[in-house]
Amino acid sequence: MKVIILGAGQVGASVAEGLVSEENDITIVDLDGVRLAQLQDRLDLRTVQGNGSLPSVMRRAGADDADLVIAVTQSDQSNLVACKLAHSLFNVPTRIARLRAQDFLDDPALLSPDNFAVDHAICPEQIISEYIQRLIEFPEALQVLEFAKGRVCLVAVRAYEGGLLVGKPIREMREHLPPGMDARIAAIYRDEQAIPPDGETLIRAGDEVFVLAATEDIRQVLRELRRMMTQVRRIMIGGAGNIGLRVATALEHRYEVKLIENQISRAEFAAQKLNSALVLSGDTTDEALLDQENIQEMDLFLALTNDDENNIMSASLAKRMGCKRVVAIINRRAYAEMIQGGPIDIAISPAQVSIGSMLAHIRRGDVSAVHSLRRGAAEALELVAHGDRKNSAVIGRRIDEIDWPAGVTVAALVRHFDQIEVLRVRDDGTTERRAGHVIIAHGDTVIEPDDHVIVFCLSKKLVRKVEALFQVSVGFL
């Protein structure tokens, strides 16, 4: 595809890197010439310096024959104007915009073709906030991802010495699970190297294991791999920026939350927005302040400022002072790879977490979800199977009959996805529902039309081959 990316910040650069590796024709636009030059030095793409919301700049970027415009500048207004121009002036088929202000996201009419003409709106801050909330629900996890609208959960954990499966072949996992429960180990990373799993693969202590199961079963499955940690009750958050305040707002009703912000005006603003959370004005790298606020009694410290160095220092300090678990937002990939697993338990790359929402709208075929794994090295996809045995390479075939590329694991299927099952009526009168039937994939599992198939790719280079398998032949309607 011919793609124009407006904005060469962390999100724009990550999107460009992901799409360039898949042999797309990429042009990236930004006002910062130095940043553009740095991107062009390491990526095979074209750059245009200028304001991406101006028609002349969009024309120089090739909007006249572009297939896709991704507007991810720091300005909501610029992104909206760019999408409107791409639609009305250049007739670009697909337009994606990054939007921070909730006002735009709350009113779909504003994004309709008659108004700003945004096909898909993403809010990275909201995506990251939801991602952090899932990590809190699974305190022993390194990564928690959802598929099929929450029906399936993929969790990465570190196997520990003494775990029921450590030192044993993967095929024995089903023997430890209750009747009717199933799970799949989609990948194992050992000493930073990927190990394609099969039934005879042995799990070792220290392995990073990606395990997938129906969401209602995932906790039971995790117990086979590692000891479960105490549920989080007390949380300290460093930084009341867009992400920090969103996280505090989402958590304050269920947890004891303390929020530290060094700018007095921002701390006052946060205090007005929050109800039960305690807002403190101070520096998260101030040892005396952390000690005064009993950091050693905290279950979790979240370093969520916009400054990588500040996040690294405050999270490391919190860990040294006795906080059970620390998580930090780190924008620089080199920093994240260097510090995770040391004093900092989890380093979150905002760009890598949020990129999946965009990739799901860019991939070939019917892709419902994309998750970037291990800071972009691997990828998990949810694809919808269409067609029949005559015009599809996957429909009506056993999984072990399909010519999957080496390094690809089919982990699960969700069948009858549109059928809603009512599980129970809660005491408050609301109903608990779930969609579709989760089938953990095995060699004899047959893929049927409209199945949502969850696939794990050990390398991003495999994604295009998987997408090609799911594309129906010419003539399918």
GUMAR-714364 format. One line per 4 residues: for each residue y, z, x of C-alpha. Coordinates in Angstrom, 1 decimal. Last residue first. Layout:
Y:Z:X; ...
END
This chain:
-13.0:-2.8:-18.4; -15.2:-3.7:-15.4; -15.0:-7.3:-14.5; -14.3:-6.8:-10.7
-16.5:-4.1:-9.3; -16.0:-0.4:-9.8; -14.4:1.7:-7.1; -16.3:4.9:-6.4
-18.0:3.7:-3.2; -14.6:2.4:-1.9; -13.0:5.9:-2.4; -15.8:7.4:-0.2
-15.1:4.8:2.6; -11.4:5.4:2.4; -11.9:9.2:2.8; -14.1:9.0:5.9
-11.2:8.8:8.4; -10.0:12.1:7.0; -12.9:13.8:8.8; -15.5:16.3:7.6
-15.2:14.8:4.1; -16.3:17.1:1.2; -16.9:15.4:-2.2; -16.5:16.9:-5.7
-17.7:14.4:-8.4; -16.1:14.6:-11.8; -18.7:12.8:-14.0; -17.2:10.1:-16.3
-20.3:7.9:-16.1; -23.4:9.7:-14.7; -24.4:10.7:-11.2; -28.1:11.6:-10.8
-29.0:14.8:-8.9; -32.2:14.4:-6.9; -30.6:15.1:-3.6; -28.8:18.2:-4.8
-25.4:18.7:-6.3; -24.4:21.9:-8.0; -23.9:21.0:-11.6; -20.9:22.5:-13.5
-20.7:21.8:-17.2; -17.4:20.9:-18.8; -14.3:22.8:-19.8; -14.1:26.6:-20.1
-12.6:28.8:-22.7; -11.6:32.5:-23.0; -9.9:33.1:-26.4; -6.9:35.2:-27.1
-7.1:38.0:-29.8; -6.0:40.8:-27.5; -9.5:42.2:-27.4; -10.8:38.9:-26.0
-12.6:36.2:-28.0; -15.5:34.8:-26.1; -17.0:31.8:-24.3; -15.4:29.0:-26.2
-16.6:25.7:-24.7; -14.3:22.7:-24.3; -15.8:19.2:-23.9; -13.5:16.9:-22.0
-15.4:17.5:-18.7; -18.7:16.5:-20.1; -20.1:16.8:-16.6; -18.6:18.6:-13.5
-20.4:17.5:-10.4; -20.9:19.4:-7.1; -21.0:19.4:-3.3; -21.4:15.8:-2.2
-21.2:16.0:1.5; -19.7:13.3:3.8; -20.0:13.5:7.6; -22.2:10.4:7.9
-21.0:7.8:5.3; -22.9:8.0:2.0; -25.3:5.2:1.2; -26.4:6.4:-2.2
-30.1:7.1:-2.9; -30.0:10.8:-1.9; -27.3:11.3:-4.7; -29.7:9.9:-7.3
-28.2:6.7:-8.9; -27.1:6.0:-12.4; -23.5:5.5:-11.4; -22.8:5.5:-7.6
-22.4:1.9:-6.4; -20.7:0.9:-9.7; -20.7:-2.5:-11.4; -24.4:-2.8:-12.6
-25.2:0.9:-12.7; -22.4:1.7:-15.1; -18.6:2.1:-14.9; -16.5:5.0:-13.8
-17.1:8.1:-11.6; -14.1:10.5:-11.5; -13.3:11.7:-8.0; -12.5:15.3:-6.8
-11.7:15.2:-3.2; -12.1:17.6:-0.2; -10.4:16.7:3.1; -10.8:17.4:6.8
-8.5:17.6:9.8; -5.4:18.2:7.7; -4.7:21.9:8.6; -8.4:22.9:8.3
-8.7:21.4:4.8; -6.4:19.2:2.8; -7.2:19.3:-0.9; -7.2:16.3:-3.2
-7.6:16.4:-7.0; -8.2:14.0:-9.9; -8.9:10.8:-8.0; -9.5:7.7:-10.2
-9.7:4.8:-7.7; -7.5:4.4:-4.7; -5.6:7.5:-3.5; -1.9:7.8:-4.1
-1.6:10.2:-7.1; -4.1:12.7:-5.7; -2.4:12.4:-2.3; 0.8:13.8:-3.8
-0.7:17.1:-5.1; -2.8:17.3:-1.9; 0.3:17.4:0.3; 1.3:20.9:-1.0
-1.1:23.0:1.2; -0.7:20.8:4.3; 3.1:20.9:4.1; 3.2:24.6:3.5
1.0:25.3:6.5; -0.5:28.8:6.0; -1.6:31.0:8.9; -4.3:33.4:7.9
-5.6:36.6:9.7; -2.7:37.0:12.1; -3.4:39.1:15.1; -5.8:36.5:16.4
-7.8:34.4:13.8; -4.8:32.1:13.2; -2.4:32.1:16.1; -2.8:28.9:18.0
-3.7:26.6:15.1; -0.7:27.7:13.1; 1.7:27.4:16.1; 0.6:23.8:16.9
0.9:23.0:13.2; 4.6:24.0:13.1; 5.4:25.2:9.5; 3.9:28.6:9.7
3.7:30.8:6.6; 2.1:34.1:7.6; -0.7:36.2:6.2; -1.6:39.7:7.3
-4.6:42.0:6.4; -5.2:45.7:6.7; -1.7:46.8:7.8; -2.1:49.2:10.7
1.0:49.0:12.9; -0.5:46.2:15.0; -1.1:44.1:11.8; 2.5:44.6:10.7
3.8:43.7:14.1; 1.8:40.5:14.2; 3.0:39.6:10.8; 6.7:40.3:11.7
6.5:38.4:15.0; 4.7:35.3:13.6; 7.0:35.2:10.6; 10.1:35.5:12.6
9.0:32.8:15.0; 8.2:30.5:12.1; 11.5:31.0:10.3; 11.7:30.0:6.7
10.6:33.5:5.6; 7.2:34.1:3.9; 5.5:36.8:6.1; 3.0:38.3:3.6
1.6:41.7:4.4; -1.6:42.9:2.6; -3.5:46.1:1.9; -0.5:48.3:2.8
-1.0:51.9:3.9; -0.2:51.3:7.5; 3.1:49.6:6.5; 4.3:52.9:5.2
7.9:51.9:4.2; 9.3:54.1:7.0; 7.0:52.6:9.5; 8.0:49.1:8.5
11.7:50.1:8.8; 11.2:51.7:12.2; 9.4:48.6:13.5; 12.2:46.3:12.5
10.6:42.8:12.6; 10.9:42.5:8.8; 14.6:43.0:9.1; 16.4:44.9:6.3
17.5:45.0:2.7; 14.7:46.4:0.5; 13.6:45.2:-2.9; 11.0:47.3:-4.8
9.0:45.3:-7.3; 9.1:46.5:-10.9; 11.5:44.1:-12.6; 12.6:41.3:-10.3
15.4:38.9:-10.8; 18.3:41.3:-10.2; 16.6:42.7:-7.1; 16.2:39.2:-5.8
19.9:38.5:-6.1; 20.7:41.7:-4.3; 18.3:40.9:-1.5; 19.9:37.4:-1.3
23.4:38.9:-0.9; 22.2:41.4:1.7; 20.5:38.8:3.9; 17.6:40.6:5.7
15.1:40.5:2.9; 12.1:42.9:2.4; 10.0:42.8:-0.8; 7.7:45.7:-1.7
5.0:45.1:-4.3; 2.6:47.4:-6.1; 0.3:44.9:-7.8; -0.4:43.4:-11.2
3.1:43.0:-12.8; 4.8:42.4:-9.4; 2.6:39.5:-8.4; 4.1:36.4:-9.9
7.7:37.5:-9.4; 7.0:38.5:-5.8; 5.3:35.2:-5.1; 8.3:33.2:-6.5
10.7:35.4:-4.6; 8.9:34.8:-1.3; 8.6:31.1:-1.8; 12.2:30.4:-2.7
13.6:32.9:-0.2; 13.1:36.6:-0.5; 11.5:37.1:3.0; 8.8:39.5:4.2
6.5:40.6:1.4; 4.6:43.9:1.3; 1.6:44.2:-0.9; -0.3:47.3:-2.3
-3.4:46.8:-4.5; -5.7:44.3:-2.8; -9.4:44.5:-3.7; -11.5:46.2:-1.0
-13.3:43.6:1.2; -16.6:42.1:0.4; -19.2:42.0:3.2; -20.0:38.5:4.3
-22.3:35.5:3.6; -24.5:36.5:0.7; -21.7:38.4:-1.0; -19.8:35.2:-1.2
-22.3:33.8:-3.7; -21.7:36.7:-6.1; -18.0:36.2:-5.9; -18.3:32.4:-6.6
-20.3:32.6:-9.8; -17.5:32.5:-12.5; -15.7:29.8:-10.5; -18.8:27.5:-10.4
-19.8:27.3:-6.8; -18.7:25.9:-3.4; -19.1:27.4:0.1; -17.1:26.4:3.1
-18.4:28.4:6.1; -16.4:29.3:9.2; -19.1:30.5:11.6; -18.5:33.9:13.3
-22.0:35.1:12.8; -24.4:32.2:12.8; -25.6:30.1:9.8; -28.8:28.1:10.5
-29.1:24.5:9.3; -32.5:23.8:7.9; -31.3:22.8:4.4; -28.6:20.5:5.6
-25.1:21.2:6.9; -22.9:18.7:8.8; -21.6:20.9:11.7; -17.9:20.5:12.4
-16.6:21.8:15.8; -13.9:24.5:16.0; -16.3:26.9:17.7; -18.6:26.6:14.7
-17.3:24.9:11.5; -19.8:24.7:8.6; -19.5:22.4:5.6; -20.3:22.0:1.9
-22.5:25.1:1.4; -23.6:24.7:-2.1; -24.1:27.2:-4.9; -26.5:28.0:-7.8
-26.9:30.6:-10.4; -29.6:30.3:-13.2; -31.7:33.1:-11.8; -29.7:35.5:-9.6
-29.0:34.3:-6.1; -30.9:35.5:-3.0; -33.6:32.7:-3.2; -30.9:30.1:-3.6
-29.5:30.9:-0.2; -32.8:30.3:1.6; -32.1:26.6:2.0; -29.2:27.4:4.3
-31.5:28.4:7.1; -31.3:32.1:8.3; -29.5:33.7:11.2; -26.7:34.9:8.9
-27.8:34.5:5.3; -27.9:38.2:4.2; -24.8:39.0:6.3; -25.5:41.5:9.1
-23.1:39.9:11.6; -20.3:38.2:9.6; -19.8:34.7:8.3; -16.1:33.8:8.2
-15.1:32.5:4.8; -13.9:29.3:3.2; -13.9:29.1:-0.6; -14.4:26.1:-2.9
-14.1:27.0:-6.6; -15.2:25.0:-9.6; -14.0:25.3:-13.2; -10.4:25.8:-12.2
-8.9:22.5:-13.6; -11.8:20.5:-12.2; -11.3:21.7:-8.7; -9.9:24.9:-7.1
-9.3:25.8:-3.5; -9.4:29.2:-1.7; -9.0:29.3:2.1; -9.6:32.0:4.7
-11.4:34.3:2.2; -12.1:38.1:2.5; -9.1:38.9:0.3; -10.3:36.7:-2.6
-7.8:37.4:-5.4; -5.0:37.6:-2.8; -6.0:34.2:-1.5; -5.7:32.8:-5.0
-2.2:34.2:-5.3; -1.2:32.6:-2.0; -2.2:29.2:-3.3; -0.2:29.7:-6.5
2.9:30.5:-4.5; 2.2:27.5:-2.2; 2.0:25.1:-5.2; 5.2:26.7:-6.7
7.1:26.2:-3.5; 5.8:22.7:-3.1; 7.2:21.6:-6.5; 5.8:18.2:-7.4
7.0:15.7:-9.9; 4.9:12.7:-10.8; 6.0:9.5:-12.6; 9.7:10.2:-12.2
11.9:7.8:-14.2; 15.2:9.9:-14.1; 16.0:9.2:-17.8; 14.5:6.4:-19.9
11.4:6.3:-17.8; 10.8:10.0:-18.5; 11.7:12.8:-16.0; 14.3:14.5:-18.2
12.0:14.3:-21.2; 9.5:16.5:-19.3; 11.8:19.5:-19.6; 10.5:22.6:-17.7
10.2:20.8:-14.3; 13.9:19.8:-14.2; 15.1:23.4:-15.0; 12.6:24.9:-12.6
14.7:23.6:-9.7; 12.6:22.8:-6.6; 11.8:19.1:-7.3; 9.9:16.8:-4.9
9.7:13.3:-6.5; 7.0:10.7:-6.9; 7.6:7.1:-8.1; 5.1:4.5:-8.9
5.6:0.8:-9.9; 8.8:0.1:-7.9; 11.0:-2.0:-10.3; 13.8:-2.3:-7.7
16.9:-1.5:-9.7; 15.7:0.5:-12.7; 12.6:2.2:-11.3; 13.5:2.7:-7.6
17.1:3.5:-8.6; 15.9:6.3:-11.0; 13.5:7.6:-8.4; 16.2:7.7:-5.7
18.6:9.5:-8.1; 16.0:12.1:-8.8; 15.2:12.7:-5.1; 18.9:12.9:-4.3
19.5:15.5:-7.0; 16.6:17.6:-6.0; 18.0:17.8:-2.4; 15.7:18.8:0.5
14.3:15.3:0.7; 10.8:14.5:-0.7; 11.3:11.2:-2.6; 7.9:9.3:-2.4
8.4:5.7:-3.5; 5.3:3.5:-4.1; 4.3:-0.1:-4.3; 7.3:-1.5:-2.4
8.4:-5.1:-2.8; 12.2:-4.8:-3.4; 12.2:-1.3:-2.0; 12.0:-2.6:1.6
13.7:0.2:3.6; 16.8:-1.9:3.9; 16.9:-2.2:0.1; 16.6:1.6:-0.2
19.5:2.0:2.2; 21.7:-0.4:0.2; 20.8:1.3:-3.1; 21.8:4.7:-1.9
19.5:7.7:-2.6; 17.8:7.4:0.7; 20.9:8.3:2.7; 20.6:6.6:6.1
18.4:5.9:9.1; 15.5:3.6:8.4; 12.1:4.1:10.1; 9.0:2.0:10.4
5.5:3.4:10.9; 2.7:3.7:13.5; 3.1:7.4:14.3; 3.8:9.3:17.5
7.0:7.8:18.8; 8.2:6.8:15.4; 8.1:10.4:14.2; 10.3:11.5:17.2
12.7:8.7:16.6; 13.0:9.7:12.9; 13.8:13.3:13.8; 16.5:12.1:16.3
18.0:9.8:13.7; 18.5:12.5:11.1; 19.8:10.9:7.9; 16.2:10.1:6.7
14.1:7.2:5.6; 10.4:6.7:6.3; 8.7:3.3:6.0; 4.9:3.2:5.8
2.5:0.2:5.5; -0.8:2.0:4.8; -3.6:2.0:7.3; -5.3:5.3:6.2
-4.0:7.2:9.2; -0.5:6.1:8.2; -1.0:7.9:4.9; -1.7:11.3:6.2
0.9:11.2:8.9; 3.6:10.0:6.5; 2.7:12.8:4.0; 2.9:15.3:6.8
6.3:14.0:7.9; 7.7:14.0:4.4; 6.6:17.6:3.8; 7.9:19.0:7.1
11.1:17.0:6.9; 11.5:13.2:7.2; 13.0:12.6:3.7; 12.5:9.5:1.6
9.1:8.0:2.0; 8.7:4.4:1.2; 5.1:3.1:0.8; 3.6:-0.4:0.9
0.0:0.0:0.0
END
